[in-house]
Amino acid sequence: MFATPSADRVTARPAESQVDMDLFDIGMSFSGVSVLRGVSIRIVGGEIHTLMGENGAGKSTLVKIISGVQEPTTGTMKIDGQPLTLASPRDAEANGIVIMHQELSLVPEMTVAENVMLGHEPLRNGIFVDRKSLRKQAKSVLSRFGFTLDVDKPVKDLRVGEQQLVEIARALLMDARVLIMDEPTSALSQTESDILMEVIRDLAFQGVAVIYISHRMDEIFEISDRVTVLRDGDMIGSKLVSETSPSELVEMMVGRSVEIVKVERKTHPSPDVVLQVENMTLKQGSRAVLDDVSFELRKGEVLGIGGLLGAGRTELLESLFGARSLPDAGHMTLNGERLWPATPAEGVAAGLALITEDRKGNGLLLERSIRDNVALPLLPLKTRYGLLSPRMETAEAASAIEKLRIVARGPNHVVGRLSGGNQQKVVLGKWLATQPQVLLLDEPTRGIDVGAKEEIYELIGALADSGLSVLFVSSEIPEYLAVCDRIIVLCEGRVTGELSADEMSVDAIKELAMRF
């Protein structure tokens, strides 16, 4: 399942383009609390070096130090044998160190071309932006990396995966000697991920040192030369990928053996149909993003909605919830009654809850407390005037913290200061507080670590055991095998097949996802 990097790819790189970067005994403390201790790593030009570790392991802190965002409390850095002190990200870029963040930093109202060329706009007479040249150069950059996007389209109108392609193109535009890539494929389809893998290999062949951060084990074994594991701020070890295994790396990360296995269920789905969708068609312009889609969801069932990015998975969930325009054809039945929510408020009132793929952009108020976030969707349900008593808000938040095992200081803990896995639990908690009958999960484990994913899988199974019906979408095929009772697969908006738990396999799902 996992490919080992080719030795030929490493040795064939041009020496004149390479760079050596050394980190010695790097440590970081905040208010006397140590978050990073004694990290020593060598980053070599032409090598793809992966950083692994659970959320909170210290990866982000280390990356901020390398990219000039923070100065280390202890330790030193060198580049090509010379001492390196970085007071700002601008200093880092001046030394050829470029970072591509997982959290998108695009300007929503600007076009694809404007975002790609941001900070590098071509000028006429040294004053005015040459818009014709800007569009031409943006097209050139995108086509160079195999990305097909409309350069005149506002970024706000792109899907999350498409926005990530813009972020990637912008980062690759700079002439990087050291390129840091933080979860670059987290919102990409398999086809787009394959294209990016080739881009990264090409950059490494040209002598660029690539620091790659990913939770996806198959990616790491496909593309990496070396992997370094952090845990709780300590460097656990650094190994050649060809000399380690997925199980060893996971054990290094979490301190115990973890495998993605089928979640054990206490009950079987009921034969009672909770949600039925018949002949649903949803058009965007002249194109049908969903075409004659039909399925049934039973009480206590986890039904996977599979397919590649752009297959219509997110559009399906959003339309069921009322977050899109009403379908052009078809109908939906919930507990025997026909309805189609025209707004999210109607969806919530009907007993639906949507966990969006972008938890930080659409799912949470990061600067507010757990209590405020959990209370938000309850306002139209439990109050007449849009107000909840402080006592009720605190009680609901405390209940979510206890039931979902959210690691926090209490209901007043600011959500933005939680780990990714605990943030995702807050999103779940706020929607579970509405007591939904159908839970719509869109990429519920995106950007969280192995240990946190395991907890989310178990939680989904427990919710289904309690009688909740779940629609589940993921870009990681093994997740369907771990949590789903059944899966229907979409390709270009159409259902190409259905698989039971016994019929599900990575290959079977891939075949249906690419059938057209």
Disulfide bonds with the S-S distance in Angstrom:
none
